[in-house]
Amino acid sequence: MRGKISISKYFQNFENEEKVFLKIDPSVQKGVFHPRFHGKAGVIKGKKGSCYEVLIKDLKKQKTILVHPIHLIKK
């Protein structure tokens, strides 16, 4: 997976309540979440602009973060 990013990954769509993994793609800085959440699993709750709202569990708290689809992997 070296070189340019694929267009299909950049414009991938997710449905509400779909489970995803968070993985930072360093070639795109748009919509990057805090590195502490790298590798965590979450649930899609909605969409704001071109980014998705992802609900994750951080220790005992539920948190909502905005993530660009290039940094999401379907579970």
Summary of the structure (lengths in Angstrom):
residues: 75
radius of gyration: 11.8
end to end distance: 18.8
largest distance: 38.6
contacts: 188
relative contact order: 0.31
helix: 13%
strand: 40%
